[in-house]
Amino acid sequence: MLQRTRFLALLLLAWSGAFAQDFLPLDHGLGYTGKEGIRPVQVEITLREQLDGTLEYVEWTIPRGWARWVTGTRVRRATLAYDDGQLRPVAFDPGDGAVAAPADLPAGTLDELSVRLRARADIAQGRRSAEYPVWRADGTVERWTLELGEADTITTPDGNYQALRFRLGTADEWLDGWSVPLLVFHFAQLEHWRDGERVSALALEEKEL
């Protein structure tokens, strides 16, 4: 009986650990602070390998201060496979439920979150511009462009960095970002723009790389 109780306790502990790992930020990745609209938020981003060999690129947007009383945490999650030297989307969850990737996506297509990984890799390889097919959660496939700007100095809560400024997206919706060679070209600052208005602004607060 005692052995059975110990076994059930260990099983419960393992299950609760997996539950926490799935829904909460891990102790590695990137942490940002900023605003989404008028809401103060903290954003955690991590890339992790799953037991089945897939990759998960996960973004937690966690309200801060007064915003905790009016809204909850939002989680966006891209599930990716690595086939023939190239990432491909398996599913994408924009925060309200996962959607499986269509089987007939054009080669090289990524979802609207994980396309940042490809842009980061292209910036690291010295590309000044690129185009990507991007699958949106509503089922559409858009053509996004990457344009690399000049070197810049930015100040974040994590310190000052020499960065490469870039723009990624469409004419109507895009990211202005700052990619830092010192941080293996991770992004130290991100601004999300839609129809000419900035809808969020994030700056690097902490990192575990």
FIBA-938070 format. One record per residue (C-alpha): x, y, z; residue number from 1; residue in three letters. Coordinates in Angstrom, 2 decimals. Layout:
REM residues N
+---------+---------+---------+-----+-----+
:      c1 :      c2 :      c3 :   i :  aa :
+---------+---------+---------+-----+-----+
:       X :       Y :       Z : NUM : ALA :
...
+---------+---------+---------+-----+-----+
This chain:
REM residues 209
+---------+---------+---------+-----+-----+
:      c1 :      c2 :      c3 :   i :  aa :
+---------+---------+---------+-----+-----+
:    0.00 :    0.00 :    0.00 :   1 : MET :
:    2.86 :    2.35 :    0.92 :   2 : LEU :
:    4.63 :    1.60 :   -2.36 :   3 : GLN :
:    1.46 :    2.30 :   -4.30 :   4 : ARG :
:    0.99 :    5.61 :   -2.47 :   5 : THR :
:    4.57 :    6.62 :   -3.27 :   6 : ARG :
:    4.09 :    5.67 :   -6.93 :   7 : PHE :
:    0.90 :    7.75 :   -7.21 :   8 : LEU :
:    2.62 :   10.69 :   -5.52 :   9 : ALA :
:    5.50 :   10.52 :   -8.00 :  10 : LEU :
:    3.07 :   10.24 :  -10.90 :  11 : LEU :
:    1.14 :   13.28 :   -9.68 :  12 : LEU :
:    4.38 :   15.23 :   -9.25 :  13 : LEU :
:    5.50 :   14.37 :  -12.78 :  14 : ALA :
:    2.11 :   15.32 :  -14.22 :  15 : TRP :
:    2.00 :   18.62 :  -12.37 :  16 : SER :
:    5.56 :   19.40 :  -13.53 :  17 : GLY :
:    4.60 :   18.75 :  -17.15 :  18 : ALA :
:    1.49 :   20.90 :  -16.73 :  19 : PHE :
:    3.55 :   23.78 :  -15.35 :  20 : ALA :
:    6.16 :   23.41 :  -18.10 :  21 : GLN :
:    3.47 :   23.59 :  -20.76 :  22 : ASP :
:    1.70 :   26.68 :  -19.50 :  23 : PHE :
:    4.35 :   28.76 :  -17.74 :  24 : LEU :
:    7.61 :   30.37 :  -18.92 :  25 : PRO :
:   10.71 :   28.26 :  -18.41 :  26 : LEU :
:   13.89 :   29.50 :  -16.78 :  27 : ASP :
:   15.51 :   30.18 :  -20.16 :  28 : HIS :
:   14.60 :   32.37 :  -23.09 :  29 : GLY :
:   13.99 :   36.09 :  -23.42 :  30 : LEU :
:   11.99 :   38.40 :  -21.18 :  31 : GLY :
:   10.61 :   41.76 :  -22.31 :  32 : TYR :
:    8.79 :   44.62 :  -20.66 :  33 : THR :
:    6.59 :   47.21 :  -22.30 :  34 : GLY :
:    3.05 :   48.02 :  -23.34 :  35 : LYS :
:    0.38 :   46.43 :  -25.48 :  36 : GLU :
:   -1.90 :   49.32 :  -26.29 :  37 : GLY :
:   -2.15 :   51.03 :  -22.90 :  38 : ILE :
:   -1.66 :   47.80 :  -20.93 :  39 : ARG :
:    1.68 :   47.32 :  -19.16 :  40 : PRO :
:    2.87 :   43.80 :  -19.95 :  41 : VAL :
:    5.70 :   41.36 :  -19.49 :  42 : GLN :
:    6.46 :   39.05 :  -22.43 :  43 : VAL :
:    8.38 :   35.78 :  -22.21 :  44 : GLU :
:    9.57 :   33.93 :  -25.32 :  45 : ILE :
:   11.24 :   30.53 :  -25.49 :  46 : THR :
:   12.03 :   27.83 :  -28.05 :  47 : LEU :
:   12.04 :   24.27 :  -26.74 :  48 : ARG :
:   12.20 :   20.73 :  -28.09 :  49 : GLU :
:    9.39 :   18.31 :  -27.26 :  50 : GLN :
:    9.64 :   14.58 :  -26.56 :  51 : LEU :
:    8.22 :   13.76 :  -30.02 :  52 : ASP :
:   10.97 :   15.76 :  -31.75 :  53 : GLY :
:    8.85 :   18.77 :  -32.63 :  54 : THR :
:    9.82 :   22.29 :  -31.59 :  55 : LEU :
:    7.61 :   24.77 :  -29.77 :  56 : GLU :
:    8.11 :   28.52 :  -30.09 :  57 : TYR :
:    6.05 :   29.99 :  -27.26 :  58 : VAL :
:    5.19 :   33.59 :  -26.36 :  59 : GLU :
:    3.51 :   34.48 :  -23.06 :  60 : TRP :
:    2.03 :   37.98 :  -22.71 :  61 : THR :
:    1.48 :   38.58 :  -19.00 :  62 : ILE :
:   -0.31 :   41.73 :  -17.75 :  63 : PRO :
:    1.45 :   43.86 :  -15.15 :  64 : ARG :
:    0.25 :   46.32 :  -12.54 :  65 : GLY :
:   -3.34 :   47.47 :  -12.91 :  66 : TRP :
:   -3.77 :   45.42 :  -16.10 :  67 : ALA :
:   -3.76 :   42.20 :  -14.05 :  68 : ARG :
:   -7.22 :   43.16 :  -12.78 :  69 : TRP :
:   -8.79 :   43.48 :  -16.21 :  70 : VAL :
:   -7.13 :   40.84 :  -18.39 :  71 : THR :
:   -5.33 :   37.52 :  -18.20 :  72 : GLY :
:   -2.22 :   35.95 :  -19.70 :  73 : THR :
:   -2.27 :   35.24 :  -23.43 :  74 : ARG :
:   -0.18 :   32.42 :  -24.88 :  75 : VAL :
:    0.76 :   32.11 :  -28.55 :  76 : ARG :
:    2.32 :   28.81 :  -29.52 :  77 : ARG :
:    3.84 :   27.63 :  -32.79 :  78 : ALA :
:    4.53 :   23.91 :  -33.19 :  79 : THR :
:    7.24 :   23.21 :  -35.76 :  80 : LEU :
:    8.95 :   20.23 :  -37.35 :  81 : ALA :
:   12.45 :   20.20 :  -38.80 :  82 : TYR :
:   12.47 :   18.30 :  -42.09 :  83 : ASP :
:   15.19 :   18.18 :  -44.76 :  84 : ASP :
:   17.06 :   21.05 :  -43.14 :  85 : GLY :
:   14.03 :   23.33 :  -43.05 :  86 : GLN :
:   11.42 :   24.29 :  -40.47 :  87 : LEU :
:    7.77 :   23.71 :  -41.33 :  88 : ARG :
:    4.67 :   24.57 :  -39.30 :  89 : PRO :
:    2.66 :   21.75 :  -37.73 :  90 : VAL :
:    0.14 :   23.90 :  -35.85 :  91 : ALA :
:   -0.32 :   27.43 :  -34.59 :  92 : PHE :
:   -2.29 :   28.68 :  -31.60 :  93 : ASP :
:   -2.88 :   32.47 :  -31.65 :  94 : PRO :
:   -4.27 :   32.29 :  -28.12 :  95 : GLY :
:   -7.75 :   30.90 :  -28.64 :  96 : ASP :
:   -7.05 :   27.35 :  -29.82 :  97 : GLY :
:   -4.58 :   25.52 :  -32.03 :  98 : ALA :
:   -5.11 :   25.30 :  -35.79 :  99 : VAL :
:   -3.38 :   22.56 :  -37.79 : 100 : ALA :
:   -1.25 :   23.74 :  -40.69 : 101 : ALA :
:   -2.73 :   22.96 :  -44.13 : 102 : PRO :
:   -0.94 :   20.20 :  -46.01 : 103 : ALA :
:   -0.65 :   22.29 :  -49.18 : 104 : ASP :
:    1.30 :   25.25 :  -47.78 : 105 : LEU :
:    3.95 :   26.59 :  -50.16 : 106 : PRO :
:    7.47 :   25.38 :  -49.44 : 107 : ALA :
:    9.24 :   27.52 :  -46.88 : 108 : GLY :
:    6.03 :   28.86 :  -45.31 : 109 : THR :
:    6.05 :   29.59 :  -41.57 : 110 : LEU :
:    3.36 :   30.92 :  -39.24 : 111 : ASP :
:    3.11 :   34.56 :  -38.19 : 112 : GLU :
:    5.08 :   33.95 :  -34.97 : 113 : LEU :
:    7.89 :   31.63 :  -36.00 : 114 : SER :
:    8.71 :   33.59 :  -39.17 : 115 : VAL :
:   10.75 :   35.68 :  -36.73 : 116 : ARG :
:   13.15 :   32.74 :  -36.41 : 117 : LEU :
:   13.82 :   32.73 :  -40.17 : 118 : ARG :
:   14.21 :   36.51 :  -40.25 : 119 : ALA :
:   16.70 :   36.32 :  -37.38 : 120 : ARG :
:   18.71 :   33.65 :  -39.23 : 121 : ALA :
:   18.75 :   35.70 :  -42.44 : 122 : ASP :
:   19.91 :   38.82 :  -40.58 : 123 : ILE :
:   22.69 :   36.74 :  -38.99 : 124 : ALA :
:   23.76 :   35.59 :  -42.47 : 125 : GLN :
:   24.07 :   39.18 :  -43.64 : 126 : GLY :
:   21.02 :   39.38 :  -45.89 : 127 : ARG :
:   19.75 :   42.92 :  -46.41 : 128 : ARG :
:   16.31 :   41.86 :  -47.62 : 129 : SER :
:   14.15 :   38.75 :  -48.04 : 130 : ALA :
:   10.59 :   37.64 :  -48.75 : 131 : GLU :
:    8.63 :   34.95 :  -46.92 : 132 : TYR :
:    5.25 :   33.25 :  -47.39 : 133 : PRO :
:    3.49 :   33.52 :  -44.01 : 134 : VAL :
:    0.51 :   31.44 :  -42.91 : 135 : TRP :
:   -1.93 :   33.34 :  -40.71 : 136 : ARG :
:   -4.24 :   31.70 :  -38.18 : 137 : ALA :
:   -7.27 :   32.76 :  -40.27 : 138 : ASP :
:   -6.05 :   30.49 :  -43.08 : 139 : GLY :
:   -4.63 :   33.15 :  -45.39 : 140 : THR :
:   -1.08 :   33.09 :  -46.74 : 141 : VAL :
:    0.60 :   36.48 :  -47.05 : 142 : GLU :
:    3.87 :   37.65 :  -48.53 : 143 : ARG :
:    6.03 :   39.28 :  -45.84 : 144 : TRP :
:    9.20 :   41.22 :  -46.52 : 145 : THR :
:   12.32 :   41.74 :  -44.44 : 146 : LEU :
:   14.29 :   44.95 :  -44.86 : 147 : GLU :
:   17.47 :   45.54 :  -42.89 : 148 : LEU :
:   18.33 :   49.09 :  -41.87 : 149 : GLY :
:   21.43 :   50.67 :  -40.41 : 150 : GLU :
:   23.27 :   49.93 :  -37.19 : 151 : ALA :
:   21.83 :   51.71 :  -34.18 : 152 : ASP :
:   22.36 :   52.00 :  -30.43 : 153 : THR :
:   19.39 :   51.13 :  -28.24 : 154 : ILE :
:   18.81 :   51.37 :  -24.52 : 155 : THR :
:   16.82 :   48.60 :  -22.82 : 156 : THR :
:   16.23 :   47.64 :  -19.17 : 157 : PRO :
:   18.88 :   44.97 :  -19.79 : 158 : ASP :
:   21.47 :   47.56 :  -20.89 : 159 : GLY :
:   22.71 :   49.34 :  -24.01 : 160 : ASN :
:   23.24 :   47.40 :  -27.22 : 161 : TYR :
:   24.61 :   47.93 :  -30.69 : 162 : GLN :
:   21.84 :   46.61 :  -32.92 : 163 : ALA :
:   20.75 :   46.23 :  -36.53 : 164 : LEU :
:   17.36 :   47.78 :  -37.17 : 165 : ARG :
:   14.94 :   45.84 :  -39.37 : 166 : PHE :
:   11.35 :   45.85 :  -40.60 : 167 : ARG :
:    9.39 :   42.61 :  -41.06 : 168 : LEU :
:    5.82 :   42.28 :  -42.32 : 169 : GLY :
:    3.46 :   43.75 :  -44.89 : 170 : THR :
:    2.57 :   47.28 :  -45.92 : 171 : ALA :
:   -0.38 :   47.22 :  -43.46 : 172 : ASP :
:    1.12 :   45.38 :  -40.48 : 173 : GLU :
:    4.75 :   45.00 :  -39.52 : 174 : TRP :
:    7.40 :   44.70 :  -36.81 : 175 : LEU :
:   10.12 :   47.27 :  -36.32 : 176 : ASP :
:   12.87 :   45.41 :  -34.51 : 177 : GLY :
:   16.45 :   45.66 :  -33.34 : 178 : TRP :
:   18.61 :   42.54 :  -33.80 : 179 : SER :
:   21.74 :   42.32 :  -31.63 : 180 : VAL :
:   24.83 :   40.47 :  -32.94 : 181 : PRO :
:   26.18 :   40.25 :  -29.37 : 182 : LEU :
:   23.07 :   38.22 :  -28.41 : 183 : LEU :
:   23.41 :   35.84 :  -31.36 : 184 : VAL :
:   21.07 :   38.16 :  -33.29 : 185 : PHE :
:   18.18 :   37.83 :  -30.85 : 186 : HIS :
:   15.85 :   40.82 :  -30.82 : 187 : PHE :
:   16.40 :   43.35 :  -28.03 : 188 : ALA :
:   13.49 :   45.60 :  -28.93 : 189 : GLN :
:   10.27 :   45.08 :  -30.89 : 190 : LEU :
:    7.49 :   47.43 :  -31.99 : 191 : GLU :
:    4.30 :   46.12 :  -33.56 : 192 : HIS :
:    2.63 :   48.48 :  -36.04 : 193 : TRP :
:   -0.78 :   48.16 :  -37.70 : 194 : ARG :
:   -2.27 :   50.62 :  -40.20 : 195 : ASP :
:    0.34 :   53.20 :  -39.29 : 196 : GLY :
:   -0.27 :   53.01 :  -35.53 : 197 : GLU :
:    2.02 :   51.40 :  -32.98 : 198 : ARG :
:    0.05 :   48.76 :  -31.07 : 199 : VAL :
:    2.81 :   47.42 :  -28.82 : 200 : SER :
:    6.37 :   48.22 :  -27.78 : 201 : ALA :
:    8.69 :   45.81 :  -25.97 : 202 : LEU :
:   12.26 :   46.11 :  -24.71 : 203 : ALA :
:   14.55 :   43.37 :  -23.44 : 204 : LEU :
:   14.48 :   43.04 :  -19.66 : 205 : GLU :
:   16.32 :   39.77 :  -19.03 : 206 : GLU :
:   17.79 :   36.84 :  -20.91 : 207 : LYS :
:   18.83 :   33.24 :  -20.31 : 208 : GLU :
:   20.56 :   32.06 :  -23.49 : 209 : LEU :
+---------+---------+---------+-----+-----+
